[in-house]
Amino acid sequence: MRRVPDPTSRSVAAAEAPDDDSAVPSPAFAFLLTLIALPSLFWLVTFKRLTTHTIPEDWLLANVVVPIHAWVTTNAPILDTLLVGISGLGSGWFVGLGFGVAGLVALARGRKDLALLLAAGTLAFPMEWALKFFTFIPGTDQAPITLGDLWNALFDVRGIGLDDIADFPAGHALRATVFYGLLAFCVARVSRDRRRGMIAYAVAIGLIAAISLIRLYLGAHYPLDLVGGWMAGGALLAVIVSVYSLAVDYRVPS
């Protein structure tokens, strides 16, 4: 015989439903971001299938990025090492480990809902692989990317990583957007303090920007590769957050 539900009892997640003072975005806002990011991403993927880079990007790398990189490596090698280290905060190994640790912390605190949210963030990896696979430029000397290439690149076989076999999208930018964006959302969700939530978002944006722009500084990507990473990561982040919010905060009572 089923127990009659206690109307006075609420789950931890439901008790944290966002209010006007919370920094948690509404599902409508998250879906709006998705509607903006996805069509833009599809257009950019189509563009990247036709050309590898643009004349302004070539000029930027040749006249700005390369001289800056050369000056830093010559005059401030410690700074160059620091920048490379910051770039590593968006690497596949670091982000994968970060998702695992953050998920375990959420479970230890009794937050299965946030652990599942973080687990969904690992979809950033197959999303990156799919985009790299489908942005192969037909009719060029570029060899088609096989699934075996993607698998080997995941584990840096022979020192060849994902960004070595395909520039678009910038994997560090995509992974950082999803990982640090979800961490910031979790902080805003748990703290229920608008100021703390906004600080978490600001830190996440700063890390995403730093990791991405350092990849440009290292000459690993063109600017449009970074934009593609931000769009893809932002679209996935928005979908995960909106689905989570609808499932937890806006369930229709049975």
For each residue, the residues with C-beta under 8 A, 3 or more apart:
1:
2:
3:
4:
5: 9
6: 9
7:
8:
9: 5 6
10: 14 15
11: 14 15
12: 15 16 110 111
13: 16 111 113 248 249
14: 10 11 17 248 249
15: 10 11 12
16: 12 13 189 190 192
17: 14 248 249
18: 22 24 26 189 245 249
19: 22 192
20:
21: 192 193 194
22: 18 19 188 192 194 197
23: 188 193 194 196 197 198 200 201
24: 18 185 188 189 197 245
25: 29 30 185 241 245
26: 18 29 30 245
27: 30 31 241 242 245 246 250
28: 31 32
29: 25 26 32 33
30: 25 26 27 33 34 238 239 241 242 245
31: 27 28 34 35 238 242
32: 28 29 35 36
33: 29 30 36 37 234 235 238
34: 30 31 37 38 235 238 239 242
35: 31 32 38 39
36: 32 33 39 40
37: 33 34 40 41 231 232 234 235 238
38: 34 35 41 42 235
39: 35 36 42 43
40: 36 37 43 44 231
41: 37 38 44 45 228 231 232 235
42: 38 39 45 46
43: 39 40 46 47
44: 40 41 47 48 224 227 228 231
45: 41 42 48 49 131 134 135 168 228
46: 42 43 49 50
47: 43 44 50 51 224
48: 44 45 51 52 135 137 168 224 228
49: 45 46 134 135 136 137 138
50: 46 47 137
51: 47 48 54 137
52: 48 137 167 222
53: 57 58 222 224
54: 51 57 58 222 224
55: 58 59
56: 59 60
57: 53 54 60 61 222 223 224
58: 53 54 55 61 62
59: 55 56 62 63
60: 56 57 63 64 65 223
61: 57 58 64 65 66 219 222
62: 58 59 65 66
63: 59 60 66 67
64: 60 61 67 68
65: 60 61 62 68 69 216 217 219
66: 61 62 63 69 70 219
67: 63 64 70 71
68: 64 65 71 72 217
69: 65 66 72 73 80 217 218 219
70: 66 67 73 74
71: 67 68 74 75 76
72: 68 69 75 76 77 79 80 83 217
73: 69 70 76 77 80
74: 70 71 77
75: 71 72
76: 71 72 73 79 80
77: 72 73 74 80 81
78: 81 82
79: 72 76 82 83
80: 69 72 73 76 77 83 84
81: 77 78 84 85
82: 78 79 85 86
83: 72 79 80 86 87 214 217 218
84: 80 81 87 88 214 218
85: 81 82 88 89
86: 82 83 89 210 211 214
87: 83 84 90 91 172 211 214 215 218
88: 84 85 91 94
89: 85 86 94 176 207 211
90: 87 94 95 171 172 173 175 176 179 211 212 215
91: 87 88 94 95 172 175
92: 95 96 125 154 161 162 171 175
93: 96 97
94: 88 89 90 91 97 98
95: 90 91 92 98 99 124 175 176 179
96: 92 93 99 100 122 125
97: 93 94 100 101
98: 94 95 101 102 179 183
99: 95 96 102 103 118 119 121 122 179
100: 96 97 103 104
101: 97 98 104 105
102: 98 99 105 106 118 183 186
103: 99 100 106 107 115 118 119
104: 100 101 107 108 115
105: 101 102 108 109
106: 102 103 109 111 112 114 115 118 186
107: 103 104 110 111 112 115
108: 104 105
109: 105 106
110: 12 107
111: 12 13 106 107 114 115 190
112: 106 107 115 116
113: 13 116 117 244 248
114: 106 111 117 118 186 189 190
115: 103 104 106 107 111 112 118 119
116: 112 113 119 120
117: 113 114 120 121 182 185 186 240 244
118: 99 102 103 106 114 115 121 182 186
119: 99 103 115 116 122
120: 116 117 123 240 243 244
121: 99 117 118 124 178 179 182 236 237 240
122: 96 99 119 125
123: 120 126 127 178 236 240
124: 95 121 127 128 174 175 178 179 233 236
125: 92 96 122 128 129 154 175
126: 123 129 130
127: 123 124 130 131 174 232 236
128: 124 125 131 132 162 169 171 174 175 232
129: 125 126 132 133 150 154 162
130: 126 127 133 134
131: 45 127 128 134 135 168 169 228 232
132: 128 129 135 145 150 162 165 166 168 169 171
133: 129 130 136 145 147 150 166
134: 45 49 130 131
135: 45 48 49 131 132 166 168 169
136: 49 133 142 144 145 166
137: 48 49 50 51 52 140 142
138: 49
139:
140: 137
141:
142: 136 137
143:
144: 136
145: 132 133 136 149 150 165 166
146: 149 150
147: 133 150 151
148: 151 152
149: 145 146 152 153 165
150: 129 132 133 145 146 147 153 154 162 165
151: 147 148 154 155
152: 148 149 155 157 158 160
153: 149 150 156 157 160 161 162 164 165
154: 92 125 129 150 151 162
155: 151 152
156: 153 159 160 161
157: 152 153 160
158: 152
159: 156
160: 152 153 156 157 164 165
161: 92 153 156 164 165
162: 92 128 129 132 150 153 154 165 166 171
163: 166 167 170 171 172 215 220 221
164: 153 160 161
165: 132 145 149 150 153 160 161 162
166: 132 133 135 136 145 162 163
167: 52 163 170 220 221 222 225
168: 45 48 131 132 135 224 225 228
169: 128 131 132 135 173 174 225 228 229 231 232
170: 163 167 173 174 212 215 220 221 225 226 228 229
171: 90 92 128 132 162 163 174 175 229
172: 87 90 91 163 175 176 211 212 215 220 229
173: 90 169 170 176 177 208 211 212 215 221 225 226 228 229 230 233
174: 124 127 128 169 170 171 177 178 228 229 230 232 233
175: 90 91 92 95 124 125 128 171 172 178 179 233
176: 89 90 95 172 173 179 180 207 208 211 212 233
177: 173 174 180 181 208 229 230 232 233 234 237
178: 121 123 124 174 175 181 182 233 236 237 240
179: 90 95 98 99 121 124 175 176 182 183
180: 176 177 183 184 203 204 207 208
181: 177 178 184 185 204 208 233 234 237
182: 117 118 121 178 179 185 186 237 240 241
183: 98 102 179 180 186 187 200 204
184: 180 181 187 188 197 200 201 203 204
185: 24 25 117 181 182 188 189 241
186: 102 106 114 117 118 182 183 189 190
187: 183 184 190 191 196 197 200
188: 22 23 24 184 185 191 196 197 198 200 201
189: 16 18 24 114 185 186 192
190: 16 111 114 186 187
191: 187 188 196 197 200
192: 16 19 21 22 189
193: 21 23 196 197
194: 21 22 23 197 198
195: 198 199
196: 23 187 188 191 193 199 200
197: 22 23 24 184 187 188 191 193 194 200 201
198: 23 188 194 195 201 202
199: 195 196 202 203
200: 23 183 184 187 188 191 196 197 203 204
201: 23 184 188 197 198 204 205
202: 198 199 205 206
203: 180 184 199 200 206 207
204: 180 181 183 184 200 201 207 208
205: 201 202 208 209
206: 202 203 209 210
207: 89 176 180 203 204 210 211
208: 173 176 177 180 181 204 205 211 212 230
209: 205 206 212 213
210: 86 206 207 213 214
211: 86 87 89 90 172 173 176 207 208 214 215
212: 90 170 172 173 176 208 209 215 216 226 229 230
213: 209 210 216 217 226
214: 83 84 86 87 210 211 217 218
215: 87 90 163 170 172 173 211 212 218 220 221 226
216: 65 212 213 219 220 221 222 223 226
217: 65 68 69 72 83 213 214
218: 69 83 84 87 214 215
219: 61 65 66 69 216
220: 163 167 170 172 215 216
221: 163 167 170 173 215 216 225 226
222: 52 53 54 57 61 167 216 225 226
223: 57 60 216 226 227
224: 44 47 48 53 54 57 168 227 228
225: 167 168 169 170 173 221 222 228 229
226: 170 173 212 213 215 216 221 222 223 229 230
227: 44 223 224 230 231
228: 41 44 45 48 131 168 169 170 173 174 224 225 231 232
229: 169 170 171 172 173 174 177 212 225 226 232 233
230: 173 174 177 208 212 226 227 233 234
231: 37 40 41 44 169 227 228 234 235
232: 37 41 127 128 131 169 174 177 228 229 235 236
233: 124 173 174 175 176 177 178 181 229 230 236 237
234: 33 37 177 181 230 231 237 238
235: 33 34 37 38 41 231 232 238 239
236: 121 123 124 127 178 232 233 239 240
237: 121 177 178 181 182 233 234 240 241
238: 30 31 33 34 37 234 235 241 242
239: 30 34 235 236 242 243
240: 117 120 121 123 178 182 236 237 243 244
241: 25 27 30 182 185 237 238 244 245
242: 27 30 31 34 238 239 245 246
243: 120 239 240 246 247
244: 113 117 120 240 241 247 248
245: 18 24 25 26 27 30 241 242 248 249 250
246: 27 242 243 249 250 251
247: 243 244 250 251
248: 13 14 17 113 244 245 251
249: 13 14 17 18 245 246
250: 27 245 246 247
251: 246 247 248
252:
253:
254:
